[in-house]
Amino acid sequence: MTSDYSRLIYVATDLIMPLIAGYILHRKHIMSDQAANRLIRFNVVGVYTLLTLLSFWVLPITRDLTWLLPYGMLFILVPGAIGALVFARFHKNLLNRGAYMMNAMISNVGTLGGVCSFIIYEETGFAYSQIIAACQNILLVLICFPLAQYYRSKHFASSDKTHGSAKRLQMFLSWNQLSIVGILIGFGLNINAVPRPEIFSDLFNVLVHFGAWTALLPVGFLLNFSHMRYYYSRVWDLPLLRFIIMPLFIWITSRFFFEDATLLNTLLICAAAPTAINAVLAARLYKLNVNLATTAFFITTVLFLFAIFPIIFIMLNQT
């Protein structure tokens, strides 16, 4: 791990600036909704698939990896269970409750978790974070989407089986899961001892910064503060869940399964990741309360960028 505190500049250049730029592009009507959607797809299909391939190509194959995939499921299951049992009951409206549950369960491990892990642990940290992101993608399909459908159907007391929704769901899943292909190809090259050309190291560094911009610029584009104002007080408990309960749970339990310090600290970074844009997309897809989901995403992301990650960065650099 590097002890170079100058790397914190990446928080501003790679994480905060693209959010601001996207918001400005929206306010000035420079970018269209279609362009923002195309940028999101380009990031997931192209940039992050290539990044996962390159990082898993050189990831050290250790015993810890055997436990990492099933352990990664806890990053959705634990906050989902706590959210459902403790916090979600305060939302009487089921569309609000469904949106809340999406934010409780889906964290920004793939983008923010990946970039922040790279800032501290470079390619190895990024690769570990993408395994957690892959677990999240799997449970996004198996648990989160059906749960979102459940809340919508229960709210309207109907099955709500529309072909349009099914078609949109199929489109969403088809491109959102492609980074898993990158993982499999990278692992295959790794296991078969195919050497990775040195030029790819430089390419990887460039792609991480480029990927942060292509992921977060459209997120800034989606922010609408006038619609979020009403929901600030309704998502107060999500920072508690995301930034205190989950990191504490992962910090305690991970030591029973893993020994590698880089992996343990990467898990801590991922555990503290804010709510993901996929929570907003899921709320929009199933017509839950999108404004509540966006508000939770905005609040947790701002807190993470300006407070949580700088604290984690300083703490890990002192160990």
N, C-alpha and C positions, 0 to 999 in steps of 0.2 A: 504493500500500500504506500502511496505517496504521502509525504507530509507537507507538500507544497500547497499552502493556503491560497495561492493565486488561482487554483482551480475553481474556487468559489465564484470566479467571474463568469463561469459557464452558467450559473444560475440566472444571471442577468441576460447574457448573450443568447443562450439556447432555450431558456424556459420562460422568462418574463417578456423579453422583447417580441417574440413571435405572437404572444397573446395580445400585446398592445397593438402590434401591427395589424393583426386580424380585426381587432375591434375598430381601428381607424378605417380600414378598408370597407367595413360594413357601414359605418357612419357616413363616410364620404361617397357611398354607393359606387365604389370602384370595382368591387368583386360581387358577382352574382351568387345566388344560392347554388346554382348548378356547378359553378366553378369551385365553390367550397366543397361540395360533395365529391367532385372529381379529384380534388386534392387529397381528401381523406382516403379515397379508394387507392389512389396512386401510392400513398404512404404505406398502406397495409399490404397491398398486392406486390409492390415493387421494392420499396426501400427496406421494410422490416423483414420481408422474406429473405432478401439478400444478406441483411445483417445477421439474422439468426443462422443462416447457412455458414457464413464466414466465422462466426464466434464458436459454433459447435464443432467446426472443423478442427480447432486446436484446443478444445476444452479438455482438461485432464480427466481421464476416466478413473474414478475412484469408487470405493465402497459407498461413500455418501450418496452417490447418484441413485443407488438402488432404492433408498428411502425417500428421495426428494420428490418424485412424482406423486406417490400417495400422500405424502406430507403436504404437498402443495395444494391439495384439495381443501385443507383446513382454512386457507385464505379466503374461501367463499363460505364454507359450511359454518365456521365459528361465528363470524360477524352476522351471517344470516340468522343463525339460531338465537344469538343474543338480541339482534334487532327485533325479531318476531316475538320473543318472550318478554322483553323488557320495554322497548321503546315504541314499536310500531302501533301498539294498542292506543296510543294517544291520538292517532289519526283515525277518526271515526269514519270519514269518507274513504271508501275502498280504493278509489282512484288515487287519492293522496297516499294511502297506505301502501299501495302497490309501487308507486314511484319512490316512496321512502325505502322500501325493501330493495329495490334495484340499486339505490345509492349505498345502502348498507352492505350489500353483497359484492358489488363489482368495484374493484379498486384499479387505479391507474398504474398497474405493475408494468405493463408492456412498454409504455412510453416514458412517463416520469420515473418509474422505478428503474427502467433500463438505463436511461440517461444518467440518473444520479448514481447508480451502481457503477457505471462506466467512469464517471468523474473520479470516484475513489479507487475502484479496483480494475479499471480498464476492461479488456475483453473478457476476462474470466468472470468478473462481476456481472457484466452485461449478459453473458450466456446463462448464468445461474438465474438471473431475473426472468429470462425468457422461458425457462422451464416452468416457473410459477405462472407466467402469463399463459403458457400452453394449457396448464391445469385449469386456469380460469376460463379459457376459451371452450374447453370441453364441458365444464359445468354451466357455462352460459347457455349452451344448447340443451343440456339435460335437465337443469333445474331452474335457471333464472327466467328463460322465456316461457316455459309452462306456468311458472308462478305468476308472471305478469299477465298471462292469458287468464289464469284463475281469478285474479282480482278484478279484471275487466268483466269477465263473464258473471261473476258473483254480483258485481255492482249493477249490471243491467239485467240480471236474472235470466240470462239466455246463453245459449251455446256460442253465439257470435262466430259461427264458422263461415267466414267469407273467403271466397277464392282470392280476392285482392290481397287480404292479409297473408294468406299462405304464399302467394307469389312473392310478396315483399320479403317475407321471412326467408324464402329460399334464396333470393338474391343477396340478402344480408349475410347469410351463413356462407355462401359460396366463396365470397372474397375475404371475409373476416378470418377464416381459418387457414389461409394459405401459408402463414408463417410456420405452421406445424410441418408443412412440407419441407421448408428450409431446415428445420431442426433434424428431420429424418435424413435428408441428403448430407447435411454436415456431419451427423453421427456416422453415417455410412463411410464417408471419406476418412473420418477419424479412426474408426475401428480397423479399416483396411490399410492404415498407415500411409495414406497418400499425402505427400508433403504439400503444405500450402505455400505457394510462391510468396516471397517477401513483399512484393508490391501490394499484396492484398492487405497488409497491415496498415499501410498509408491510406488505402481506399477505405478501410473500415473506419478509421478515425474521421475521415471526411464525411462518410455516410451517417455516422452517429449525430453529428451536428446538423447535417442536412435533414435527417429524419426528424429531429426535434422540431425544426421549423415547419416541415410539411405536415407534422401531426398537430402542432399547437396553434399555428396560424388560423386554420379553420375553426378551432375551438374558440379563439378570441372573436372570430366572426359571428359565432352563435350567441354571444352574450347580449342580453337585453335587460338592462338594470331596471327599467321602469316596470317590467313584469315581475321581477324578482323581489322587489321591495316588500311585498306583502308576506313573503315566506321566510324572511330572515329568522324570525323568532320560532318558526316551526321545525327548523333543522338544527337547533342548538346542540342536540345530543350526538349528532354525527361526528363532530370533532372529538368528542369524548370516546366514542367507539373506535374511530379510525386512528387516533394519535396517542391514546393512552391504553385502552383495553387490549387492542390487537397487538401492538408492539410488546406489551408486557406478557401477554400469552405466548407469543412466538419466542420471546427472549427466554422464557422459563422452559418451555417444552422442547425447543429445538436442540438443547444440550443433551437430551436423552437419546437423540438419534444421530447427531452429526458431531464431527470433531474438527473439521477444517475451519479455521478462523475466518477466512475470506467468505466461505459459504454462510457461516453463522451471521456475520455482519451484513451480508447481502440480504439475508432473510429478514433482518431487522429493518433495513431500508425499505424492503418491499412491504413489510407489515405496516409501516407508517405511511404508505402511499395514499394519496387522497382519492376521492371518488373519481371514477373514470367517465369519459365521454360516452362509453358504451351504455352506461346507466341512463343517460339522456336519450340516446338512440333507442333503447329498449322502451322507455316511457313513450317516446314519439310513435314507435312502431305499433304499440298496443293501446295507444290513445289513453294513457294514464295522465297524471298531472305533470306535464312537461316543465312548467314553470317551477314547481317544487324541486324537480330533479335538477334543473339548471342552477337553481339557487344553491342547492347542496354541493353541486360540483364546483361552483364558483368560490364559495366560502372555504371549503376544504383545500382547494388548489391554492388559493391566496395564502392561507395559513401555512401550508406545506412549503411554499416557495420562500416566504419571507421569514419564517420562524422555525418550523420543524426540521427541514433538511439542513439549514445552517447549524442548528444545534447538534444534529446527528453527525454532521461532517466534523465539527470541532471535537466532539466526544470520541469519535473513532480515531481521529488523528492523535489523540493523547494516550491511546492504549497501546 
